[in-house]
Amino acid sequence: MSNDVLCLEHFLPYRLNRLADAISREFSKIYKDRYGLSRPEWRTLATLGQFGTTTATAIGAHSAMHKTKVSRAVFELEKRKWLVRQADGQDRRVEHLQLTAAGIRAYRDLVPLAKEFEARFLKALSVREKDSVLSALTCLERAAGAQTGYAPAGEAVAVRNS
């Protein structure tokens, strides 16, 4: 193949994006069928479930979502009575978000389903392959971070009590 032609099927960003999109779409069937959640709503719920009280800004940084998507997700989860907002005592521009009992129940219902879903994909790999894939992903995330400021998932912005 000529050097002036890009074989998209071998282009790493294309392959990673396709794989992530396919897996995310498949997983979205679980939370969409069960609760009617959108992807941003799921990510917001999952972030709050993992870290507890935090801000919309921290959720966006942790989950790599634009602030408008986070804002809409927060609004929808609040309509469901799955989260509450509390104004910051020192800065009125900041709101702290926290899951309600109903939000925690939904999160706890989805956690084992998410883990089972992930396990089905990881079963295709040996322990060594799994470790290699996860290590390679971290290396690629760090390389992306060096160029763009993107933080690897395991090193993403701390969101607890932000």
N, C-alpha and C positions, 0 to 999 in steps of 0.2 A: 504494500500500500504506500502511496506517495506521502511525503512529509507534509504536504499542504492539505491533507485530508485528515480530519479527526474521526476516528472510529468511536462513536459515542458509546457503543457497548463495552468498550474497554476504558472509558474515561471515568476515573474514580468518583468525582462528584456526582456524575450521572448515576452510577451504580449504587452509591450510598443513598442517594435521594430516592431512587426507585424502590430499593429494599425497605428503607424507613417508611416510605409512603404505603407500601403494600402491607407491611406489618401493622402500622398504625391504623390503616383502614380496617383490617381484619379485627384488631382489638376493639376498635370503636363500635363494632357490632354488639359487643358484650355490654358496654355501658350505655349505648344508645337504646338497645332493645330492653334492657332492664330498667333504665331510668330516663331515657330520652335526652341524655346529655350530649352536648357538642364536645368536640375535642378541647377547646379552651376551658369549658366548664369542668371537664374531667381533670385537666391538668391543674386547674385552680383548686378543685376539691382535693386532689392527691397531694398537692403542695401543703395545703392547710392541714390535711390529715397527718402528714409526715412531721411538720414543724410546729403546729399549733398556731398561736397568734402571730400574725405578721402583717405586712403592708402590701398593697397592690403593686407597688414599685418592686419590692423584693420578690413577689411571685413572678412578675415579668422577667426579672433578671435570672431567677432560678430556672424557669421553664422556657426561656428564650421566646417569650411572646411579647408582641407589641402592646403598649399600654392600652390601646383602644380595645383589643381583644380581651385583655384582663378585665377592663372596666365593664364590658358587656357580660362577661362570665360572672363577675361579682354581682352585677345587677340581677341576672337570672337566678343565681343561687340564693340571693337574698329574697327574691320573689317566692321561691320554694320554701323559704324559712330554714335554709340549710346553713346560712351564715349570718352573723351580725357584725355591724360596724361599730367601732367605738372611737370617738374623737380623741386625739392625742391631747393630753393636758397642757403641753407646752407649745405645740404647733398645730393650730387649727386646720392647716392644709393637709395634715397627715391623719389617716384613719387606720386603726388597727382592725384587722379582720380575724374572725374566729368562727370555727364551725359550731353550730348548735348541736343539741343531742340528736336531732334528725339527720343532720349532715354527717355526724360521726357514725351513726348507724349505717348510712349509705356507703360511706368510705370503708367501714369495716366489712361490709357485705362484698365490696368490690375487690378488696385486697387479695383474698385467696384466689379469686377468679383471675386477677392480673398475674399472680405468681404461677398459677397453673398454665396460663397462656404462655408466659415466658418459658416455663419448663418444657413445653411441647417443642419449642424452637431449639432450645439448647440441647435437647435429647439427640438432635442430629449430629452433635459434636462430641468428640471424646473430651475427657477432662483437660488434656493437654491442648487440644484445639480451642476449647472454650477459653482457657487461660490466655492463649495466644491472641485470640480475637479481641478479648477485653483489653489486653495490654496494647494491642495495635490501635484500638479505638482511642484509648487514652493518649497515645503518642500523636495520633492524627488530630485529636482535639487540642492538644498543646501546640502543635504546629499551627493550627488555625488560630489559636489564641495569640500566638506571637505576631501574627499578621493582622488580626482583626479585633483582639481584645476578648474573644470568645473564651469562656472558661470551661474546662472539662467538667462533665456532669458531676463527678465526685468531688470536684473542687469549686463548684459553682458558689455564687454568693451565699453566704450564710444568711438564712432568713428568719431564724428564731428570734422572736421579740424585736424585730427590726423597727 
